[in-house]
Amino acid sequence: MGGNAAFSYSNSKSELGNGKKSTAAGYGFRLYPKICYFPMDKFAVGISLGLHHGKGVSGRSYSLWDYGLGPFLRYYFLPTDKLINVFGEAGYIFSTDLKGPSYNSDNIGLKAGAVLFFTGSVGLEVTLNYEYSKRNDAYGGSTSKWLSLGIGFQVHLGKSN
């Protein structure tokens, strides 16, 4: 179990569902608490909860809160007894508006990072995150791409070394 937090600044160009193009700039903060299981050495399967707050300008000012849930896969590349390990992760989160069902989105994320284990089972991780999001709303929807840095803790319960 563990989690990750990420802060992002974006300056994006989107193609709306009606064929028009839009530009936007803003910032966001994301929290991703996670729980997973290791069915085999170095490979984890789990569920991630996402909480996101964003604020910016896209033709008009906006502020949003959304939450989501989805699966993820993670693989550690180095032997499990290493003090520092590197990993790759892929995941999907379906999210919706916290204030009501005014929009929902499908989010696909890729992540690469390193974790420094303080003990055999507790580590601090730093990640580079890429996320693609397809949003559905009353305006026809939009697509977005984010690149962000993240920091988080991992606790591997039952890890023997």
PyMOL commands that set and color helices and strands:
alter all, ss='L'
color gray80, all
select strands_A, chain A and resi 2-15+21-40+43-57+61-76+84-97+103-117+122-137+142-155
alter strands_A, ss='S'
color yellow, strands_A
deselect
rebuild
show_as cartoon
